[in-house]
């Protein structure tokens, strides 16, 4: 079973404020604390793992490219 993404209090509060600001500016709606918390929990449970895995894959590809670059600096035998 996959561990849920954990946020510290500052991160969670910042994200909740971002959600509330987004809804106010883009949808002209007031999002309360409970609704923002439920939306954030949904994002963390359902969407964040997809973004996390995409980051892992991008990191893996980057590291593989850099490892391949190591072969380019080999000293060639005469």
N, CA, C and O atoms as a printed pandas DataFrame, in Angstrom:
     atom_number atom_name residue_name chain_id  residue_number  x_coord  y_coord  z_coord
0              1         N          UNK        A               1    0.839   -1.186    0.000
1              2        CA          UNK        A               1    0.000    0.000    0.000
2              3         C          UNK        A               1    0.881    1.246    0.000
3              4         O          UNK        A               1    1.877    1.321    0.720
4              5         N          UNK        A               2    0.505    2.196   -0.801
5              6        CA          UNK        A               2    1.282    3.414   -0.957
6              7         C          UNK        A               2    1.032    4.367    0.220
7              8         O          UNK        A               2   -0.103    4.551    0.661
8              9         N          UNK        A               3    2.109    4.960    0.710
9             10        CA          UNK        A               3    1.994    5.942    1.789
10            11         C          UNK        A               3    1.354    7.214    1.245
11            12         O          UNK        A               3    1.749    7.684    0.178
12            13         N          UNK        A               4    0.392    7.777    1.936
13            14        CA          UNK        A               4   -0.174    9.058    1.487
14            15         C          UNK        A               4    0.860   10.169    1.632
15            16         O          UNK        A               4    1.730   10.124    2.502
16            17         N          UNK        A               5    0.745   11.146    0.777
17            18        CA          UNK        A               5    1.647   12.290    0.849
18            19         C          UNK        A               5    1.296   13.095    2.083
19            20         O          UNK        A               5    0.142   13.465    2.296
20            21         N          UNK        A               6    2.301   13.360    2.887
21            22        CA          UNK        A               6    2.104   14.087    4.140
22            23         C          UNK        A               6    2.533   15.552    3.975
23            24         O          UNK        A               6    3.560   15.845    3.362
24            25         N          UNK        A               7    1.750   16.439    4.516
25            26        CA          UNK        A               7    2.069   17.861    4.516
26            27         C          UNK        A               7    2.249   18.310    5.957
27            28         O          UNK        A               7    1.560   17.840    6.862
28            29         N          UNK        A               8    3.191   19.228    6.152
29            30        CA          UNK        A               8    3.266   19.836    7.477
30            31         C          UNK        A               8    2.193   20.919    7.558
31            32         O          UNK        A               8    1.546   21.236    6.559
32            33         N          UNK        A               9    2.009   21.480    8.739
33            34        CA          UNK        A               9    0.926   22.456    8.947
34            35         C          UNK        A               9    1.060   23.676    8.040
35            36         O          UNK        A               9    0.067   24.172    7.509
36            37         N          UNK        A              10    2.279   24.155    7.867
37            38        CA          UNK        A              10    2.496   25.343    7.032
38            39         C          UNK        A              10    2.139   25.031    5.584
39            40         O          UNK        A              10    1.448   25.816    4.934
40            41         N          UNK        A              11    2.603   23.895    5.073
41            42        CA          UNK        A              11    2.295   23.509    3.700
42            43         C          UNK        A              11    0.786   23.357    3.500
43            44         O          UNK        A              11    0.229   23.848    2.518
44            45         N          UNK        A              12    0.140   22.679    4.433
45            46        CA          UNK        A              12   -1.309   22.464    4.314
46            47         C          UNK        A              12   -2.055   23.800    4.329
47            48         O          UNK        A              12   -2.947   24.025    3.511
48            49         N          UNK        A              13   -1.692   24.676    5.250
49            50        CA          UNK        A              13   -2.356   25.984    5.317
50            51         C          UNK        A              13   -2.126   26.792    4.054
51            52         O          UNK        A              13   -3.043   27.451    3.565
52            53         N          UNK        A              14   -0.896   26.751    3.514
53            54        CA          UNK        A              14   -0.593   27.471    2.271
54            55         C          UNK        A              14   -1.428   26.927    1.114
55            56         O          UNK        A              14   -1.952   27.690    0.303
56            57         N          UNK        A              15   -1.547   25.607    1.047
57            58        CA          UNK        A              15   -2.332   25.003   -0.034
58            59         C          UNK        A              15   -3.815   25.306    0.112
59            60         O          UNK        A              15   -4.500   25.571   -0.876
60            61         N          UNK        A              16   -4.304   25.266    1.327
61            62        CA          UNK        A              16   -5.713   25.608    1.555
62            63         C          UNK        A              16   -5.981   27.045    1.132
63            64         O          UNK        A              16   -6.994   27.328    0.492
64            65         N          UNK        A              17   -5.078   27.950    1.485
65            66        CA          UNK        A              17   -5.242   29.353    1.095
66            67         C          UNK        A              17   -5.187   29.501   -0.420
67            68         O          UNK        A              17   -5.941   30.289   -0.992
68            69         N          UNK        A              18   -4.300   28.749   -1.078
69            70        CA          UNK        A              18   -4.216   28.796   -2.541
70            71         C          UNK        A              18   -5.517   28.337   -3.185
71            72         O          UNK        A              18   -5.989   28.954   -4.139
72            73         N          UNK        A              19   -6.096   27.265   -2.673
73            74        CA          UNK        A              19   -7.366   26.782   -3.208
74            75         C          UNK        A              19   -8.474   27.823   -3.029
75            76         O          UNK        A              19   -9.252   28.082   -3.947
76            77         N          UNK        A              20   -8.530   28.405   -1.850
77            78        CA          UNK        A              20   -9.562   29.407   -1.576
78            79         C          UNK        A              20   -9.388   30.629   -2.470
79            80         O          UNK        A              20  -10.367   31.179   -2.974
80            81         N          UNK        A              21   -8.145   31.051   -2.666
81            82        CA          UNK        A              21   -7.860   32.200   -3.531
82            83         C          UNK        A              21   -8.222   31.883   -4.973
83            84         O          UNK        A              21   -8.819   32.712   -5.662
84            85         N          UNK        A              22   -7.864   30.685   -5.435
85            86        CA          UNK        A              22   -8.197   30.280   -6.803
86            87         C          UNK        A              22   -9.710   30.326   -7.034
87            88         O          UNK        A              22  -10.173   30.892   -8.024
88            89         N          UNK        A              23  -10.465   29.737   -6.131
89            90        CA          UNK        A              23  -11.917   29.712   -6.302
90            91         C          UNK        A              23  -12.501   31.119   -6.297
91            92         O          UNK        A              23  -13.437   31.421   -7.038
92            93         N          UNK        A              24  -11.941   31.964   -5.459
93            94        CA          UNK        A              24  -12.448   33.338   -5.394
94            95         C          UNK        A              24  -12.121   34.109   -6.670
95            96         O          UNK        A              24  -12.976   34.818   -7.202
96            97         N          UNK        A              25  -10.900   33.977   -7.159
97            98        CA          UNK        A              25  -10.477   34.750   -8.333
98            99         C          UNK        A              25  -11.001   34.180   -9.649
99           100         O          UNK        A              25  -11.406   34.936  -10.531
100          101         N          UNK        A              26  -10.996   32.867   -9.788
101          102        CA          UNK        A              26  -11.336   32.247  -11.064
102          103         C          UNK        A              26  -12.811   31.873  -11.193
103          104         O          UNK        A              26  -13.359   31.880  -12.295
104          105         N          UNK        A              27  -13.440   31.553  -10.093
105          106        CA          UNK        A              27  -14.823   31.086  -10.153
106          107         C          UNK        A              27  -15.788   32.032   -9.441
107          108         O          UNK        A              27  -17.000   31.818   -9.433
108          109         N          UNK        A              28  -15.225   33.082   -8.844
109          110        CA          UNK        A              28  -16.016   34.055   -8.098
110          111         C          UNK        A              28  -16.881   33.364   -7.043
111          112         O          UNK        A              28  -18.052   33.695   -6.857
112          113         N          UNK        A              29  -16.263   32.386   -6.352
113          114        CA          UNK        A              29  -16.931   31.635   -5.291
114          115         C          UNK        A              29  -16.092   31.682   -4.025
115          116         O          UNK        A              29  -14.862   31.682   -4.076
116          117         N          UNK        A              30  -16.767   31.723   -2.905
117          118        CA          UNK        A              30  -16.091   31.631   -1.620
118          119         C          UNK        A              30  -16.013   30.160   -1.235
119          120         O          UNK        A              30  -17.035   29.478   -1.169
120          121         N          UNK        A              31  -14.817   29.676   -0.984
121          122        CA          UNK        A              31  -14.620   28.294   -0.578
122          123         C          UNK        A              31  -14.299   28.310    0.909
123          124         O          UNK        A              31  -13.318   28.922    1.330
124          125         N          UNK        A              32  -15.123   27.640    1.703
125          126        CA          UNK        A              32  -14.903   27.612    3.140
126          127         C          UNK        A              32  -13.769   26.680    3.526
127          128         O          UNK        A              32  -13.234   25.945    2.696
128          129         N          UNK        A              33  -13.417   26.725    4.800
129          130        CA          UNK        A              33  -12.319   25.899    5.306
130          131         C          UNK        A              33  -12.597   24.408    5.120
131          132         O          UNK        A              33  -11.710   23.658    4.712
132          133         N          UNK        A              34  -13.809   23.980    5.413
133          134        CA          UNK        A              34  -14.154   22.565    5.294
134          135         C          UNK        A              34  -14.090   22.112    3.837
135          136         O          UNK        A              34  -13.497   21.078    3.530
136          137         N          UNK        A              35  -14.700   22.884    2.947
137          138        CA          UNK        A              35  -14.698   22.526    1.519
138          139         C          UNK        A              35  -13.280   22.518    0.964
139          140         O          UNK        A              35  -12.918   21.625    0.198
140          141         N          UNK        A              36  -12.481   23.501    1.345
141          142        CA          UNK        A              36  -11.089   23.555    0.876
142          143         C          UNK        A              36  -10.312   22.351    1.407
143          144         O          UNK        A              36   -9.509   21.764    0.681
144          145         N          UNK        A              37  -10.543   21.984    2.656
145          146        CA          UNK        A              37   -9.865   20.831    3.244
146          147         C          UNK        A              37  -10.242   19.531    2.560
147          148         O          UNK        A              37   -9.384   18.685    2.306
148          149         N          UNK        A              38  -11.527   19.369    2.262
149          150        CA          UNK        A              38  -11.980   18.162    1.571
150          151         C          UNK        A              38  -11.416   18.088    0.153
151          152         O          UNK        A              38  -11.025   17.015   -0.307
152          153         N          UNK        A              39  -11.374   19.222   -0.536
153          154        CA          UNK        A              39  -10.808   19.263   -1.878
154          155         C          UNK        A              39   -9.314   18.936   -1.844
155          156         O          UNK        A              39   -8.824   18.169   -2.673
156          157         N          UNK        A              40   -8.599   19.513   -0.892
157          158        CA          UNK        A              40   -7.174   19.228   -0.757
158          159         C          UNK        A              40   -6.939   17.754   -0.448
159          160         O          UNK        A              40   -6.028   17.144   -1.008
160          161         N          UNK        A              41   -7.741   17.179    0.429
161          162        CA          UNK        A              41   -7.602   15.756    0.738
162          163         C          UNK        A              41   -7.822   14.893   -0.508
163          164         O          UNK        A              41   -7.107   13.916   -0.728
164          165         N          UNK        A              42   -8.813   15.259   -1.317
165          166        CA          UNK        A              42   -9.058   14.538   -2.565
166          167         C          UNK        A              42   -7.851   14.639   -3.489
167          168         O          UNK        A              42   -7.415   13.639   -4.060
168          169         N          UNK        A              43   -7.320   15.829   -3.633
169          170        CA          UNK        A              43   -6.159   16.031   -4.507
170          171         C          UNK        A              43   -4.978   15.202   -4.014
171          172         O          UNK        A              43   -4.290   14.560   -4.807
172          173         N          UNK        A              44   -4.747   15.216   -2.714
173          174        CA          UNK        A              44   -3.622   14.460   -2.155
174          175         C          UNK        A              44   -3.792   12.960   -2.337
175          176         O          UNK        A              44   -2.816   12.256   -2.595
176          177         N          UNK        A              45   -5.002   12.468   -2.207
177          178        CA          UNK        A              45   -5.247   11.029   -2.308
178          179         C          UNK        A              45   -5.324   10.534   -3.751
179          180         O          UNK        A              45   -4.811    9.461   -4.073
180          181         N          UNK        A              46   -5.957   11.309   -4.607
181          182        CA          UNK        A              46   -6.246   10.834   -5.959
182          183         C          UNK        A              46   -5.305   11.365   -7.033
183          184         O          UNK        A              46   -4.980   10.636   -7.970
184          185         N          UNK        A              47   -4.863   12.603   -6.923
185          186        CA          UNK        A              47   -4.092   13.222   -7.997
186          187         C          UNK        A              47   -2.603   13.331   -7.703
187          188         O          UNK        A              47   -1.779   13.142   -8.597
188          189         N          UNK        A              48   -2.259   13.629   -6.476
189          190        CA          UNK        A              48   -0.847   13.826   -6.127
190          191         C          UNK        A              48    0.022   12.620   -6.457
191          192         O          UNK        A              48    1.145   12.808   -6.925
192          193         N          UNK        A              49   -0.441   11.381   -6.237
193          194        CA          UNK        A              49    0.408   10.240   -6.592
194          195         C          UNK        A              49    0.757   10.195   -8.082
195          196         O          UNK        A              49    1.844    9.746   -8.448
196          197         N          UNK        A              50   -0.137   10.647   -8.926
197          198        CA          UNK        A              50    0.135   10.679  -10.366
198          199         C          UNK        A              50    1.251   11.673  -10.661
199          200         O          UNK        A              50    2.163   11.374  -11.432
200          201         N          UNK        A              51    1.180   12.865  -10.046
201          202        CA          UNK        A              51    2.230   13.867  -10.232
202          203         C          UNK        A              51    3.549   13.380   -9.650
203          204         O          UNK        A              51    4.606   13.581  -10.247
204          205         N          UNK        A              52    3.491   12.748   -8.502
205          206        CA          UNK        A              52    4.679   12.212   -7.845
206          207         C          UNK        A              52    5.359   11.181   -8.747
207          208         O          UNK        A              52    6.569   11.236   -8.968
208          209         N          UNK        A              53    4.570   10.250   -9.260
209          210        CA          UNK        A              53    5.125    9.218  -10.129
210          211         C          UNK        A              53    5.705    9.810  -11.410
211          212         O          UNK        A              53    6.723    9.330  -11.907
212          213         N          UNK        A              54    5.075   10.837  -11.943
213          214        CA          UNK        A              54    5.616   11.510  -13.130
214          215         C          UNK        A              54    6.969   12.142  -12.807
215          216         O          UNK        A              54    7.881   12.105  -13.633
216          217         N          UNK        A              55    7.104   12.713  -11.629
217          218        CA          UNK        A              55    8.382   13.284  -11.209
218          219         C          UNK        A              55    9.454   12.227  -11.052
219          220         O          UNK        A              55   10.607   12.442  -11.425
220          221         N          UNK        A              56    9.078   11.089  -10.501
221          222        CA          UNK        A              56   10.019    9.979  -10.354
222          223         C          UNK        A              56   10.480    9.503  -11.730
223          224         O          UNK        A              56   11.669    9.268  -11.943
224          225         N          UNK        A              57    9.548    9.365  -12.651
225          226        CA          UNK        A              57    9.903    8.914  -14.005
226          227         C          UNK        A              57   10.827    9.914  -14.699
227          228         O          UNK        A              57   11.801    9.518  -15.338
228          229         N          UNK        A              58   10.524   11.207  -14.575
229          230        CA          UNK        A              58   11.376   12.230  -15.186
230          231         C          UNK        A              58   12.773   12.203  -14.568
231          232         O          UNK        A              58   13.767   12.350  -15.279
232          233         N          UNK        A              59   12.853   12.018  -13.258
233          234        CA          UNK        A              59   14.149   11.929  -12.585
234          235         C          UNK        A              59   14.926   10.707  -13.053
235          236         O          UNK        A              59   16.135   10.781  -13.272
236          237         N          UNK        A              60   14.242    9.598  -13.204
237          238        CA          UNK        A              60   14.865    8.363  -13.673
238          239         C          UNK        A              60   15.443    8.558  -15.074
239          240         O          UNK        A              60   16.579    8.167  -15.341
240          241         N          UNK        A              61   14.661    9.163  -15.962
241          242        CA          UNK        A              61   15.131    9.405  -17.324
242          243         C          UNK        A              61   16.332   10.350  -17.324
243          244         O          UNK        A              61   17.296   10.124  -18.055
244          245         N          UNK        A              62   16.280   11.401  -16.514
245          246        CA          UNK        A              62   17.382   12.356  -16.416
246          247         C          UNK        A              62   18.649   11.655  -15.940
247          248         O          UNK        A              62   19.720   11.836  -16.519
248          249         N          UNK        A              63   18.524   10.860  -14.890
249          250        CA          UNK        A              63   19.697   10.166  -14.350
250          251         C          UNK        A              63   20.264    9.171  -15.356
251          252         O          UNK        A              63   21.483    9.038  -15.468
252          253         N          UNK        A              64   19.408    8.477  -16.084
253          254        CA          UNK        A              64   19.896    7.551  -17.108
254          255         C          UNK        A              64   20.674    8.282  -18.197
255          256         O          UNK        A              64   21.697    7.784  -18.666
256          257         N          UNK        A              65   20.201    9.449  -18.599
257          258        CA          UNK        A              65   20.922   10.242  -19.595
258          259         C          UNK        A              65   22.288   10.661  -19.071
259          260         O          UNK        A              65   23.276   10.620  -19.805
260          261         N          UNK        A              66   22.349   11.060  -17.816
261          262        CA          UNK        A              66   23.624   11.485  -17.225
262          263         C          UNK        A              66   24.583   10.305  -17.083
263          264         O          UNK        A              66   25.790   10.464  -17.266
264          265         N          UNK        A              67   24.063    9.142  -16.764
265          266        CA          UNK        A              67   24.909    7.955  -16.665
266          267         C          UNK        A              67   25.474    7.615  -18.042
267          268         O          UNK        A              67   26.647    7.260  -18.159
268          269         N          UNK        A              68   24.660    7.720  -19.069
269          270        CA          UNK        A              68   25.148    7.483  -20.427
270          271         C          UNK        A              68   26.245    8.477  -20.789
271          272         O          UNK        A              68   27.192    8.122  -21.491
272          273         N          UNK        A              69   26.129    9.722  -20.315
273          274        CA          UNK        A              69   27.147   10.741  -20.573
274          275         C          UNK        A              69   28.500   10.348  -19.983
275          276         O          UNK        A              69   29.540   10.759  -20.497
276          277         N          UNK        A              70   28.496    9.566  -18.919
277          278        CA          UNK        A              70   29.752    9.133  -18.306
278          279         C          UNK        A              70   30.617    8.351  -19.284
279          280         O          UNK        A              70   31.843    8.458  -19.261
280          281         N          UNK        A              71   29.977    7.568  -20.137
281          282        CA          UNK        A              71   30.736    6.798  -21.124
282          283         C          UNK        A              71   31.488    7.720  -22.089
283          284         O          UNK        A              71   32.518    7.338  -22.645
284          285         N          UNK        A              72   30.978    8.908  -22.278
285          286        CA          UNK        A              72   31.635    9.854  -23.180
286          287         C          UNK        A              72   32.927   10.432  -22.637
287          288         O          UNK        A              72   33.706   11.008  -23.396
288          289         N          UNK        A              73   33.173   10.294  -21.357
289          290        CA          UNK        A              73   34.409   10.851  -20.792
290          291         C          UNK        A              73   35.436    9.779  -20.488
291          292         O          UNK        A              73   36.439   10.039  -19.824
292          293         N          UNK        A              74   35.187    8.585  -20.971
293          294        CA          UNK        A              74   36.156    7.513  -20.770
294          295         C          UNK        A              74   37.473    7.844  -21.473
295          296         O          UNK        A              74   37.488    8.472  -22.532
296          297         N          UNK        A              75   38.543    7.423  -20.879
297          298        CA          UNK        A              75   39.849    7.537  -21.516
298          299         C          UNK        A              75   39.946    6.398  -22.527
299          300         O          UNK        A              75   39.757    5.230  -22.189
300          301         N          UNK        A              76   40.235    6.750  -23.737
301          302        CA          UNK        A              76   40.318    5.737  -24.793
302          303         C          UNK        A              76   41.697    5.108  -24.802
303          304         O          UNK        A              76   42.716    5.789  -24.684
304          305         N          UNK        A              77   41.703    3.806  -24.943
305          306        CA          UNK        A              77   42.968    3.085  -25.034
306          307         C          UNK        A              77   43.551    3.266  -26.428
307          308         O          UNK        A              77   42.815    3.399  -27.406
308          309         N          UNK        A              78   44.886    3.270  -26.512
309          310        CA          UNK        A              78   45.530    3.432  -27.818
310          311         C          UNK        A              78   45.842    2.134  -28.446
311          312         O          UNK        A              78   46.386    2.097  -29.549
